[in-house]
Amino acid sequence: MYFALKHLHLLLIAAAVLMFILRFYRQQTGSSRARDPRTLQLSGWCNGLVVLTGVALCMVLDLNPFNNVVPWLSEKLVSILVVAFLGLMALRLARGNLIRWFAFLGTLGWVYFVAKLAILKHSTLFG
């Protein structure tokens, strides 16, 4: 159960990151498909399933991100919120192109940080 859930979670993360990059590329090139409802819907489903599989993994492993026993998980949760905010900035909120690019690169940097945190399980911000 754990093995399949973990790999499904990783596959969905890869799909969500690729969808984010695709949406940003389409927006930057001025493609008419940048706001395609199917792309937005698929992206939303990927992001939602990433969250659901993450919660399921926490339940299977009996981890609680809201206590001090696993500070890396609390840090990962906060970092995911930062990723979501920067992704929103890159795709919708930012008005200038320079800010969009900084938000895009910041999002990818924070995704790298979350991946590193998940692999090493060593808290750096809260620890």
C-alpha positions as CSV (number, residue, x, y, z in Angstrom):
1,M,0.0,0.0,0.0
2,Y,2.7,2.4,1.0
3,F,4.9,1.7,-2.0
4,A,2.1,2.3,-4.5
5,L,0.8,5.4,-2.7
6,K,4.3,6.9,-2.5
7,H,5.0,6.4,-6.2
8,L,1.5,7.7,-7.2
9,H,2.3,10.8,-5.1
10,L,5.7,11.3,-6.8
11,L,4.1,10.8,-10.3
12,L,1.4,13.4,-9.5
13,I,4.0,15.8,-8.2
14,A,5.9,15.5,-11.5
15,A,2.7,16.0,-13.5
16,A,1.8,19.1,-11.4
17,V,5.2,20.6,-11.9
18,L,5.1,19.9,-15.6
19,M,1.6,21.4,-15.9
20,F,2.8,24.5,-14.1
21,I,5.8,24.9,-16.5
22,L,3.5,24.3,-19.5
23,R,1.0,26.9,-18.3
24,F,3.7,29.4,-17.6
25,Y,5.2,28.8,-21.1
26,R,1.8,29.2,-22.8
27,Q,1.2,32.4,-20.9
28,Q,4.6,33.8,-21.8
29,T,4.3,33.0,-25.5
30,G,0.8,34.5,-25.6
31,S,-0.8,31.3,-26.7
32,S,-4.6,31.2,-27.0
33,R,-4.5,28.0,-25.1
34,A,-3.0,29.6,-22.0
35,R,-6.5,29.8,-20.3
36,D,-7.9,26.7,-21.9
37,P,-10.5,25.3,-19.5
38,R,-9.2,21.7,-20.0
39,T,-5.7,22.7,-19.0
40,L,-6.9,24.6,-16.0
41,Q,-9.1,21.7,-14.9
42,L,-6.3,19.1,-15.4
43,S,-3.9,21.3,-13.4
44,G,-6.4,21.6,-10.6
45,W,-7.0,17.9,-10.5
46,C,-3.2,17.2,-10.4
47,N,-2.7,19.7,-7.6
48,G,-5.7,18.3,-5.6
49,L,-4.6,14.7,-6.0
50,V,-1.1,15.7,-4.9
51,V,-2.6,17.0,-1.6
52,L,-4.8,14.0,-1.2
53,T,-2.0,11.5,-1.7
54,G,0.2,13.5,0.7
55,V,-2.5,13.4,3.4
56,A,-3.0,9.7,2.7
57,L,0.8,9.1,3.1
58,C,0.7,11.0,6.4
59,M,-2.1,8.8,7.6
60,V,-0.5,5.5,6.5
61,L,2.8,6.5,8.1
62,D,1.0,8.0,11.2
63,L,2.7,11.3,10.9
64,N,1.4,14.6,12.2
65,P,2.8,17.8,10.8
66,F,1.3,19.9,13.6
67,N,3.5,18.5,16.4
68,N,7.2,18.9,17.2
69,V,8.0,15.2,16.7
70,V,8.5,15.7,12.9
71,P,9.6,19.3,12.4
72,W,10.6,18.6,8.8
73,L,7.0,17.8,7.9
74,S,5.8,21.1,9.4
75,E,8.5,22.8,7.4
76,K,7.4,21.0,4.3
77,L,3.8,22.0,4.8
78,V,4.7,25.7,5.2
79,S,7.0,25.4,2.1
80,I,4.2,24.0,0.0
81,L,2.1,27.0,1.0
82,V,4.9,29.3,-0.3
83,V,5.1,27.2,-3.5
84,A,1.3,27.7,-4.0
85,F,1.6,31.5,-3.4
86,L,4.5,31.9,-5.8
87,G,2.8,29.8,-8.4
88,L,-0.3,32.0,-8.1
89,M,1.9,35.1,-8.5
90,A,3.6,33.6,-11.6
91,L,0.4,32.6,-13.3
92,R,-2.2,35.2,-12.2
93,L,-1.3,37.9,-9.7
94,A,1.9,39.5,-11.0
95,R,1.4,42.4,-13.4
96,G,4.9,42.8,-14.7
97,N,6.8,40.2,-16.7
98,L,9.9,40.6,-14.5
99,I,7.9,39.8,-11.4
100,R,6.3,36.8,-13.2
101,W,9.7,35.4,-14.0
102,F,11.0,35.9,-10.4
103,A,7.9,34.2,-9.1
104,F,8.3,31.3,-11.6
105,L,12.0,30.7,-10.7
106,G,11.2,31.1,-7.0
107,T,8.5,28.5,-7.4
108,L,10.9,26.0,-9.0
109,G,13.5,26.8,-6.3
110,W,11.0,26.1,-3.5
111,V,9.9,22.9,-5.2
112,Y,13.5,21.9,-5.2
113,F,13.7,22.8,-1.5
114,V,10.6,20.7,-0.7
115,A,12.0,17.7,-2.6
116,K,15.3,18.0,-0.8
117,L,13.4,18.3,2.5
118,A,11.3,15.2,1.7
119,I,14.4,13.1,0.8
120,L,16.7,14.2,3.7
121,K,14.0,14.7,6.4
122,H,16.2,17.3,8.1
123,S,14.6,20.6,9.1
124,T,16.6,23.7,8.2
125,L,14.1,26.5,8.8
126,F,12.3,25.4,11.9
127,G,15.1,23.2,13.4
